[in-house]
């Protein structure tokens, strides 16, 4: 079915790159044009995104990556850093906290992105460190044009920077003012950081592999780790608890952690095999939704119909309830994924989906597994009792900063998808280390991640904080095989919305024949009917947000089914990018919302 699109689906046979920012897309394509492969291009793109989208990610953040080297099985590279050795429930409780702060240094985990990019470059790339960092260094030193949401984010935390996080003010408030959208912005300290890593790595080794390994050691054992340690030990930082705290992250935490490679979790659906991260991320909820939806005749529906939206959203509610009850770092907890993805379990769960919108968070029951699901109403204080009545819903939005004095401006994420002429594929979702997550470390030019806010402080929860444990991240790239061959890489920013918007693209492509751009441009929808992964961990029971471009009769019918409907702006829900390999033809598409993402190729 052909639909209106904002731009063409990109076609070619040499290579395609699609990301959430046009400059990063250009950097990746430039690497392909220099005979780099998809993995070289992804590293260059990932580091470029750290510079040009500092409100969405940074060097102090994290990244999960899914790779499909030509002729080989897909793999997941885990660039999600772990909690510090000192991060115990008792430590937070002794500080009077019932929830991990959403900003500041107490929420910092080991920054995992750098080592993950280096591991991929070492194992699958072909180019040298200097080559793949050149674009990021150039953007940081020579400047890049600010998109409006960077300026908006800085404006939202301007008072915090001026009064508390003065090292961030030194970087992001040049001359004491919020830089205007469209003007060139520079971060020379970040350029110096990467120049120094290159210089030290090249002094340590002559060969490509040796320089990459040296860079990994410089990051985790050299000056970077030492500066992070010093900052976390000595700085009392205001956070969302409205108190000042030092960080728990230490040099030894940096030394003891490295990115790892593991097998993806997979699920077969209508001739496709979808690959996701394990339950240290929310990736399995994509697969759980498929396991529920395969019992419905989606082919007979229209993609803009109330029946389609209702059916998908009700399956989403059940899968995300299970995320809350069962998911956690598999290195620490036994997650019953064999049951959660089984036909028998989902046949029973599917019976809960009726013609009426559900108004409960309903995790399944599996003997011997799982933990409490905490439901906090929207707007209720995070402190005090862990169980609350349900509040009224509002739309979940990630494009607008939410300013508070203590650093409560929400961040978001980036995404990239790349396929080269040899058939190598990569999808990655970099995030964390936002400019609004914690103060800039003056000597390094970047902030640390606040990903620890996704831990609970309840020992009964599979996602409870513990030393060297991975937070259950929302970051979730996707890769799909078709008839056993790598076919498509795709993903999106959006926190808890990621495995909703990604699913909607996949379903529209598979069931209704929409091409990649049509699937991205189609009206978006999502629900917040489950505990949010971000501080203050609120729930919006019955919430369903849809874009205003849905037919009026669809909105009316969804309201009659009992959904607490929010009709949002026409182009507001979704940040998708996607690329595919269909025979010899490569295809790519990007999100038009907020006029930032771009796909190119030839």
C-alpha positions as CSV (number, residue, x, y, z in Angstrom):
1,X,0.0,0.0,0.0
2,X,1.5,3.3,-1.1
3,X,1.3,6.2,1.2
4,X,2.4,9.8,1.3
5,X,6.0,10.3,2.4
6,X,8.0,13.4,3.3
7,X,11.0,12.2,1.3
8,X,11.9,9.3,-0.9
9,X,13.2,6.0,0.4
10,X,16.9,6.0,-0.4
11,X,18.0,3.3,-2.9
12,X,21.5,2.3,-4.0
13,X,24.0,-0.6,-4.1
14,X,27.2,1.0,-2.7
15,X,26.2,1.9,0.9
16,X,23.5,3.6,3.0
17,X,23.8,5.5,6.2
18,X,20.8,6.8,8.3
19,X,21.0,8.5,11.6
20,X,19.2,11.0,13.8
21,X,21.5,13.9,12.7
22,X,22.5,14.9,9.2
23,X,26.1,15.7,10.1
24,X,26.6,12.2,11.6
25,X,25.0,10.7,8.5
26,X,27.4,12.6,6.3
27,X,30.4,11.5,8.5
28,X,29.4,7.9,8.1
29,X,29.0,8.1,4.3
30,X,32.3,9.9,4.0
31,X,34.0,6.8,5.6
32,X,32.2,4.5,3.2
33,X,33.4,6.6,0.3
34,X,37.0,6.1,1.6
35,X,36.5,2.3,1.3
36,X,35.8,1.9,5.0
37,X,33.2,-0.7,5.9
38,X,29.9,-0.4,7.8
39,X,31.7,-0.8,11.1
40,X,34.3,1.8,10.4
41,X,31.5,4.2,9.4
42,X,29.5,3.4,12.5
43,X,32.3,4.3,14.8
44,X,32.9,7.6,13.0
45,X,29.1,8.2,13.1
46,X,28.9,7.3,16.8
47,X,31.6,9.7,17.8
48,X,30.2,12.5,15.6
49,X,26.8,12.1,17.3
50,X,28.5,12.6,20.7
51,X,29.5,16.1,19.5
52,X,26.5,17.3,17.4
53,X,23.8,15.9,19.7
54,X,25.2,16.6,23.2
55,X,21.7,16.8,24.7
56,X,21.1,13.2,23.6
57,X,24.5,11.5,24.2
58,X,28.1,12.1,24.9
59,X,31.5,10.4,25.6
60,X,30.4,9.6,29.1
61,X,27.4,7.6,27.9
62,X,26.7,4.1,26.7
63,X,25.7,2.2,23.6
64,X,24.3,-1.2,22.7
65,X,25.2,-2.3,19.1
66,X,23.9,-5.2,16.9
67,X,26.3,-6.2,14.1
68,X,25.8,-8.6,11.2
69,X,29.1,-9.1,9.5
70,X,28.6,-10.4,5.9
71,X,28.4,-14.2,5.9
72,X,28.4,-14.4,9.7
73,X,25.8,-14.6,12.5
74,X,24.6,-11.4,14.2
75,X,26.2,-10.4,17.5
76,X,25.4,-7.9,20.2
77,X,28.1,-5.7,21.6
78,X,27.3,-4.5,25.0
79,X,28.5,-1.0,25.7
80,X,26.3,-0.6,28.8
81,X,28.6,0.2,31.7
82,X,28.0,-1.2,35.2
83,X,27.2,0.2,38.6
84,X,30.2,1.2,40.7
85,X,31.6,-1.3,43.3
86,X,30.3,1.1,46.0
87,X,26.8,1.2,44.6
88,X,24.8,-0.8,47.1
89,X,21.2,-0.4,48.3
90,X,22.5,0.4,51.8
91,X,24.6,3.3,50.5
92,X,21.6,5.0,48.9
93,X,19.3,4.2,51.9
94,X,21.8,5.7,54.3
95,X,21.6,8.9,52.2
96,X,17.8,8.9,52.9
97,X,17.0,8.0,49.3
98,X,14.1,5.7,48.2
99,X,14.9,6.1,44.5
100,X,18.2,6.7,42.5
101,X,18.4,10.4,41.6
102,X,17.7,11.2,38.0
103,X,20.7,13.5,37.6
104,X,24.1,14.2,39.1
105,X,26.9,11.9,40.1
106,X,25.1,9.3,42.3
107,X,23.4,8.1,39.1
108,X,26.7,7.6,37.2
109,X,27.8,4.2,35.9
110,X,30.9,3.2,34.1
111,X,30.8,5.0,30.7
112,X,30.7,2.2,28.2
113,X,30.4,3.8,24.8
114,X,34.0,4.4,24.1
115,X,35.1,0.8,24.7
116,X,32.2,-0.6,22.8
117,X,33.1,1.4,19.7
118,X,36.7,0.4,20.0
119,X,35.8,-3.3,20.4
120,X,33.7,-3.1,17.2
121,X,36.5,-1.2,15.3
122,X,39.1,-3.7,16.5
123,X,37.1,-6.9,15.6
124,X,35.2,-5.8,12.5
125,X,36.6,-2.6,11.2
126,X,39.5,-1.8,8.8
127,X,40.5,1.8,9.5
128,X,42.8,3.4,12.0
129,X,41.7,5.3,15.1
130,X,42.8,8.7,13.7
131,X,40.6,8.2,10.6
132,X,37.4,7.3,12.4
133,X,37.7,10.1,15.0
134,X,38.6,12.8,12.5
135,X,35.0,14.0,11.9
136,X,34.1,14.2,15.6
137,X,37.3,16.2,16.3
138,X,36.5,18.5,13.4
139,X,33.0,19.2,14.6
140,X,34.2,19.8,18.2
141,X,37.0,22.1,17.2
142,X,35.7,23.9,14.2
143,X,32.0,24.1,15.3
144,X,28.7,22.6,14.2
145,X,25.3,24.4,13.8
146,X,23.0,24.0,16.9
147,X,19.6,22.4,16.3
148,X,16.8,24.1,18.2
149,X,16.4,21.4,20.9
150,X,20.1,21.9,22.0
151,X,19.4,25.5,22.7
152,X,16.1,24.7,24.3
153,X,17.7,22.1,26.6
154,X,20.5,24.6,27.6
155,X,17.8,27.2,28.3
156,X,15.9,24.7,30.5
157,X,19.0,24.2,32.8
158,X,20.5,27.6,32.5
159,X,19.8,28.5,36.1
160,X,21.2,25.2,37.3
161,X,24.4,25.7,35.4
162,X,24.8,29.2,36.6
163,X,24.1,28.4,40.3
164,X,25.4,24.8,40.7
165,X,27.0,23.1,37.7
166,X,29.3,25.9,36.8
167,X,31.7,23.7,34.8
168,X,28.8,23.1,32.5
169,X,28.1,26.8,32.3
170,X,31.7,27.3,31.2
171,X,31.0,25.0,28.1
172,X,27.4,25.6,27.3
173,X,26.8,29.2,28.3
174,X,29.5,31.0,26.3
175,X,29.6,34.7,27.4
176,X,27.0,33.7,30.0
177,X,24.3,33.3,27.3
178,X,22.3,30.5,25.8
179,X,23.7,29.9,22.3
180,X,21.1,30.5,19.6
181,X,19.8,27.7,17.4
182,X,21.6,27.8,14.0
183,X,24.8,29.3,15.3
184,X,28.1,27.4,15.3
185,X,29.0,25.9,18.6
186,X,32.4,24.5,19.6
187,X,33.7,22.2,22.3
188,X,37.5,22.4,22.0
189,X,38.1,20.5,25.2
190,X,36.4,17.5,23.8
191,X,38.5,17.8,20.6
192,X,41.6,18.0,22.8
193,X,40.4,14.8,24.6
194,X,40.3,12.8,21.5
195,X,43.4,14.3,20.0
196,X,45.3,13.3,23.2
197,X,44.0,9.7,23.1
198,X,45.1,9.5,19.4
199,X,48.5,10.9,20.2
200,X,49.1,8.6,23.2
201,X,47.8,5.5,21.3
202,X,50.0,6.2,18.3
203,X,53.0,6.6,20.6
204,X,52.2,3.2,22.2
205,X,51.9,1.2,18.9
206,X,52.5,1.4,15.2
207,X,49.9,-1.0,13.9
208,X,46.1,-0.4,13.8
209,X,45.2,-3.1,16.2
210,X,47.8,-2.0,18.7
211,X,46.7,1.6,18.6
212,X,43.0,0.6,19.2
213,X,44.0,-1.5,22.2
214,X,46.2,1.3,23.5
215,X,43.2,3.7,23.2
216,X,41.0,1.3,25.2
217,X,43.6,1.2,28.0
218,X,44.1,5.0,27.9
219,X,40.4,5.4,28.4
220,X,39.9,2.8,31.2
221,X,43.3,3.0,33.0
222,X,44.9,6.3,31.8
223,X,44.2,10.0,32.2
224,X,40.5,9.7,31.4
225,X,39.8,7.2,34.2
226,X,41.9,9.2,36.6
227,X,40.1,12.5,35.8
228,X,36.7,10.8,36.3
229,X,37.8,9.4,39.6
230,X,39.0,12.7,40.9
231,X,35.8,14.5,39.8
232,X,33.5,12.0,41.4
233,X,35.5,11.9,44.7
234,X,35.7,15.7,45.2
235,X,32.6,17.3,43.7
236,X,29.4,17.7,45.7
237,X,26.8,17.9,43.0
238,X,23.1,19.0,43.2
239,X,20.8,16.3,41.8
240,X,17.1,15.6,41.7
241,X,17.0,14.7,45.4
242,X,17.5,18.4,45.9
243,X,20.7,17.6,47.8
244,X,24.3,17.7,46.8
245,X,26.2,14.4,46.6
246,X,29.6,13.1,45.4
247,X,29.7,10.2,43.0
248,X,30.5,6.6,43.7
249,X,32.3,5.9,40.5
250,X,36.0,5.2,40.9
251,X,39.2,4.5,38.9
252,X,39.0,0.8,39.9
253,X,35.5,0.6,38.3
254,X,36.9,1.9,35.1
255,X,39.9,-0.5,35.1
256,X,37.8,-3.6,35.8
257,X,35.2,-3.1,33.0
258,X,35.3,-3.8,29.3
259,X,32.7,-4.0,26.6
260,X,31.6,-7.6,25.7
261,X,30.2,-9.5,22.8
262,X,27.3,-11.8,23.2
263,X,24.6,-13.7,21.3
264,X,21.4,-11.8,20.5
265,X,18.0,-12.9,21.8
266,X,15.8,-13.9,18.8
267,X,12.2,-14.6,17.9
268,X,10.8,-15.9,14.6
269,X,7.8,-14.1,13.2
270,X,6.2,-14.5,9.7
271,X,9.4,-15.4,8.0
272,X,11.5,-12.9,9.9
273,X,13.9,-13.5,12.8
274,X,14.2,-10.4,15.0
275,X,17.5,-10.0,17.0
276,X,17.6,-8.0,20.2
277,X,19.7,-7.5,23.3
278,X,19.2,-9.8,26.3
279,X,17.2,-8.7,29.4
280,X,19.9,-6.2,30.6
281,X,18.0,-4.0,28.1
282,X,14.3,-3.8,27.3
283,X,14.9,-5.5,23.9
284,X,13.0,-8.7,24.8
285,X,9.7,-6.7,25.1
286,X,9.8,-6.2,21.3
287,X,9.9,-10.0,21.0
288,X,7.2,-10.5,23.6
289,X,4.9,-8.2,21.7
290,X,5.5,-10.3,18.6
291,X,4.7,-13.4,20.6
292,X,1.4,-12.0,21.7
293,X,0.5,-10.4,18.3
294,X,1.1,-13.5,16.3
295,X,-2.2,-14.8,17.6
296,X,-4.1,-12.0,15.9
297,X,-4.9,-11.5,12.2
298,X,-3.2,-8.2,11.7
299,X,-3.1,-8.7,7.9
300,X,-6.9,-8.2,7.8
301,X,-6.6,-4.8,9.6
302,X,-5.8,-1.4,8.3
303,X,-2.7,0.2,9.8
304,X,-4.6,3.4,10.7
305,X,-7.6,1.6,12.1
306,X,-8.6,1.6,15.8
307,X,-8.5,-2.2,15.8
308,X,-4.8,-2.2,14.8
309,X,-3.8,0.5,17.3
310,X,-5.9,-1.1,20.1
311,X,-4.6,-4.6,19.6
312,X,-0.9,-3.5,19.5
313,X,-1.2,-1.2,22.5
314,X,-2.9,-3.9,24.6
315,X,-0.1,-6.3,23.7
316,X,2.4,-3.6,24.6
317,X,0.9,-3.2,28.1
318,X,1.3,-6.9,28.9
319,X,4.8,-7.1,27.6
320,X,6.0,-4.0,29.4
321,X,4.4,-5.2,32.6
322,X,6.6,-8.4,32.3
323,X,9.6,-6.2,31.7
324,X,9.0,-4.6,35.1
325,X,8.5,-7.9,36.9
326,X,11.2,-10.1,35.4
327,X,14.0,-8.2,33.6
328,X,17.4,-7.5,35.0
329,X,21.1,-8.2,34.2
330,X,21.3,-11.9,33.4
331,X,24.8,-11.9,35.1
332,X,22.9,-11.4,38.4
333,X,19.4,-12.7,38.0
334,X,17.7,-15.6,36.2
335,X,15.3,-14.2,33.7
336,X,12.8,-16.8,32.4
337,X,13.0,-15.7,28.8
338,X,12.2,-19.2,27.5
339,X,8.9,-19.0,29.3
340,X,8.2,-15.3,28.5
341,X,8.7,-16.0,24.8
342,X,6.9,-19.4,24.7
343,X,3.7,-20.1,22.9
344,X,2.0,-21.6,25.9
345,X,2.7,-18.5,28.1
346,X,1.6,-16.0,25.5
347,X,-1.5,-18.0,24.5
348,X,-2.6,-17.5,28.1
349,X,-1.5,-13.8,28.3
350,X,-3.3,-13.1,25.0
351,X,-6.6,-14.0,26.6
352,X,-6.3,-10.8,28.7
353,X,-6.7,-8.7,25.5
354,X,-10.3,-7.7,25.0
355,X,-12.2,-5.0,23.1
356,X,-11.8,-2.8,26.1
357,X,-8.7,-0.9,27.2
358,X,-7.1,-2.4,30.2
359,X,-6.7,-0.2,33.3
360,X,-4.3,-2.4,35.3
361,X,-0.6,-3.1,35.1
362,X,-0.7,-6.9,34.8
363,X,2.6,-8.8,34.8
364,X,2.4,-12.6,34.4
365,X,3.1,-15.1,37.1
366,X,6.0,-17.6,36.8
367,X,6.8,-19.6,39.9
368,X,10.1,-18.8,41.4
369,X,10.8,-15.7,39.2
370,X,10.1,-12.0,39.2
371,X,9.7,-9.2,41.7
372,X,7.4,-6.4,42.7
373,X,6.0,-3.9,40.1
374,X,6.0,-0.4,41.6
375,X,3.2,1.8,40.3
376,X,3.6,5.6,41.0
377,X,1.0,8.0,39.7
378,X,2.0,10.8,37.5
379,X,2.9,13.8,39.6
380,X,3.2,12.0,42.9
381,X,6.3,12.4,44.9
382,X,8.9,9.6,44.5
383,X,9.6,9.6,48.2
384,X,7.5,7.7,50.8
385,X,5.3,4.7,50.2
386,X,6.3,2.5,47.2
387,X,2.7,1.8,46.2
388,X,0.3,4.5,45.0
389,X,-3.1,5.0,43.5
390,X,-3.3,5.8,39.8
391,X,-3.1,9.3,38.5
392,X,-4.4,10.9,35.4
393,X,-2.4,10.4,32.1
394,X,-0.5,12.9,30.0
395,X,1.4,12.3,26.8
396,X,4.9,11.0,27.1
397,X,7.2,13.4,25.2
398,X,11.0,13.3,24.7
399,X,11.5,16.3,22.4
400,X,10.8,19.0,25.1
401,X,13.1,19.5,28.1
402,X,11.5,19.4,31.5
403,X,13.4,22.0,33.5
404,X,13.9,21.9,37.2
405,X,16.4,23.6,39.5
406,X,18.0,20.3,40.4
407,X,18.8,19.0,36.9
408,X,15.5,17.2,36.1
409,X,15.6,18.0,32.4
410,X,15.0,14.7,30.6
411,X,17.4,13.5,27.9
412,X,16.9,11.3,24.9
413,X,19.0,9.2,22.6
414,X,20.5,8.9,19.1
415,X,20.4,6.0,16.6
416,X,22.3,4.9,13.5
417,X,21.8,2.2,10.9
418,X,24.4,1.4,8.2
419,X,24.8,-1.2,5.5
420,X,27.8,-1.3,3.1
421,X,28.4,-2.7,-0.3
422,X,29.7,-6.0,1.1
423,X,26.5,-6.6,3.1
424,X,27.8,-5.7,6.5
425,X,25.1,-4.3,8.8
426,X,25.2,-2.4,12.1
427,X,22.5,-0.8,14.3
428,X,23.4,1.2,17.4
429,X,21.6,3.3,19.9
430,X,24.0,5.7,21.7
431,X,22.8,7.6,24.7
432,X,23.7,8.9,28.1
433,X,26.2,11.5,29.2
434,X,23.7,14.2,28.2
435,X,24.8,17.8,28.8
436,X,21.9,17.9,31.4
437,X,22.7,14.6,33.1
438,X,25.6,15.7,35.3
439,X,28.2,18.5,35.4
440,X,30.9,18.6,32.7
441,X,34.2,17.3,33.9
442,X,36.3,20.4,33.1
443,X,39.5,18.6,31.9
444,X,37.5,16.3,29.6
445,X,34.7,18.4,28.2
446,X,31.9,15.9,28.8
447,X,29.4,14.8,31.4
448,X,28.8,11.3,32.9
449,X,25.8,9.1,32.3
450,X,22.9,9.0,34.8
451,X,21.8,5.5,33.7
452,X,21.8,4.2,37.3
453,X,18.4,5.9,37.7
454,X,17.0,2.8,36.0
455,X,17.9,0.6,39.0
456,X,15.4,0.1,41.8
457,X,16.4,0.2,45.4
458,X,14.3,-2.8,46.4
459,X,16.3,-6.0,46.9
460,X,13.3,-8.1,45.7
461,X,13.4,-6.5,42.2
462,X,15.4,-8.2,39.5
463,X,16.5,-4.6,38.5
464,X,17.8,-3.7,42.0
465,X,21.1,-1.9,42.0
466,X,24.2,-3.9,42.9
467,X,28.0,-3.5,42.3
468,X,29.1,-4.3,38.8
469,X,25.5,-4.8,37.7
470,X,24.2,-3.4,34.4
471,X,21.1,-1.2,34.7
472,X,18.1,-2.4,32.7
473,X,18.6,0.1,29.9
474,X,15.9,1.3,27.5
475,X,18.5,1.4,24.6
476,X,17.4,-1.2,22.1
477,X,18.7,-1.4,18.5
478,X,17.0,-4.0,16.2
479,X,18.2,-6.3,13.4
480,X,15.9,-8.5,11.4
481,X,16.7,-11.5,9.2
482,X,14.4,-12.5,6.4
483,X,14.3,-16.1,5.4
484,X,17.5,-16.5,7.5
485,X,19.5,-13.7,5.8
486,X,20.3,-10.4,7.4
487,X,17.7,-8.0,6.0
488,X,17.1,-4.9,8.0
489,X,18.6,-2.7,10.8
490,X,16.4,-0.2,12.6
491,X,15.8,1.7,15.8
492,X,14.9,5.0,17.4
493,X,15.5,7.3,20.4
494,X,12.6,7.6,22.9
495,X,13.2,5.8,26.1
496,X,10.3,3.5,26.9
497,X,8.9,4.3,23.5
498,X,11.8,2.7,21.6
499,X,10.4,-0.8,21.5
500,X,7.0,0.6,20.6
501,X,7.9,2.8,17.7
502,X,10.4,0.2,16.4
503,X,7.6,-2.4,16.5
504,X,5.2,-0.2,14.7
505,X,7.6,0.3,11.8
506,X,8.3,-3.4,11.7
507,X,4.6,-4.3,11.7
508,X,3.7,-1.8,9.0
509,X,6.5,-3.0,6.8
510,X,5.7,-6.7,7.3
511,X,1.9,-6.8,7.4
512,X,0.9,-3.9,5.2
513,X,3.8,-3.6,2.7
514,X,4.8,-0.1,3.5
515,X,8.3,0.7,2.5
516,X,10.8,2.0,5.1
517,X,10.0,5.7,4.6
518,X,6.3,5.1,4.5
519,X,6.5,3.1,7.7
520,X,8.5,5.9,9.5
521,X,6.2,8.6,8.2
522,X,3.0,6.8,9.2
523,X,1.1,8.4,12.2
524,X,2.8,7.5,15.5
525,X,1.3,6.2,18.7
526,X,2.5,4.9,22.1
527,X,1.4,4.2,25.6
528,X,2.9,5.1,29.1
529,X,0.8,2.4,30.8
530,X,3.7,1.0,32.9
531,X,6.4,2.3,35.2
532,X,8.6,4.7,33.4
533,X,12.3,3.8,33.3
534,X,13.4,7.3,34.2
535,X,13.2,9.3,37.4
536,X,10.7,9.7,39.1
537,X,9.5,6.3,37.7
538,X,5.9,7.3,37.2
539,X,3.0,5.4,35.5
540,X,0.1,6.7,33.4
541,X,-2.6,4.1,33.6
542,X,-4.7,3.8,30.4
543,X,-2.6,6.4,28.6
544,X,-2.6,6.3,24.8
545,X,-1.0,9.1,22.8
546,X,-1.6,9.3,19.0
547,X,-0.6,11.8,16.4
548,X,-3.2,14.1,15.1
549,X,-2.9,12.7,11.6
550,X,-4.8,9.6,12.6
551,X,-8.4,9.6,11.1
552,X,-10.9,11.3,13.4
553,X,-13.0,8.2,13.5
554,X,-10.0,6.2,14.8
555,X,-9.5,8.6,17.6
556,X,-13.2,8.5,18.5
557,X,-13.3,4.7,18.4
558,X,-10.2,4.4,20.6
559,X,-11.8,6.7,23.2
560,X,-14.9,4.6,23.2
561,X,-12.8,1.5,24.0
562,X,-11.8,3.3,27.2
563,X,-8.3,4.5,26.3
564,X,-7.3,7.7,28.1
565,X,-6.5,9.3,24.8
566,X,-4.1,12.2,24.1
567,X,-4.2,13.5,20.6
568,X,-0.7,15.0,20.1
569,X,0.8,17.2,17.4
570,X,0.7,15.8,13.8
571,X,4.4,15.1,13.6
572,X,5.6,14.4,17.2
573,X,5.7,10.7,18.0
574,X,8.7,8.7,16.6
575,X,12.3,9.1,15.8
576,X,12.9,6.1,13.6
577,X,15.7,5.3,11.2
578,X,16.0,2.1,9.2
579,X,18.1,0.5,6.4
580,X,17.6,-2.8,4.5
581,X,19.3,-5.1,2.0
582,X,16.8,-6.5,-0.5
583,X,18.9,-8.7,-2.9
584,X,21.5,-6.3,-4.3
585,X,19.5,-3.2,-3.5
586,X,20.2,-1.2,-0.4
587,X,17.5,1.0,1.1
588,X,17.4,3.6,3.9
589,X,14.9,6.0,5.5
590,X,14.9,8.5,8.3
591,X,12.5,10.4,10.6
592,X,11.3,13.8,9.3
593,X,10.0,14.9,12.7
594,X,12.0,17.9,14.1
595,X,13.9,18.1,10.8
596,X,17.1,16.5,12.0
597,X,17.4,12.9,10.9
598,X,18.7,12.0,7.5
599,X,19.4,9.0,5.3
600,X,21.9,9.1,2.4
601,X,23.4,6.5,0.1
602,X,24.3,5.6,-3.4
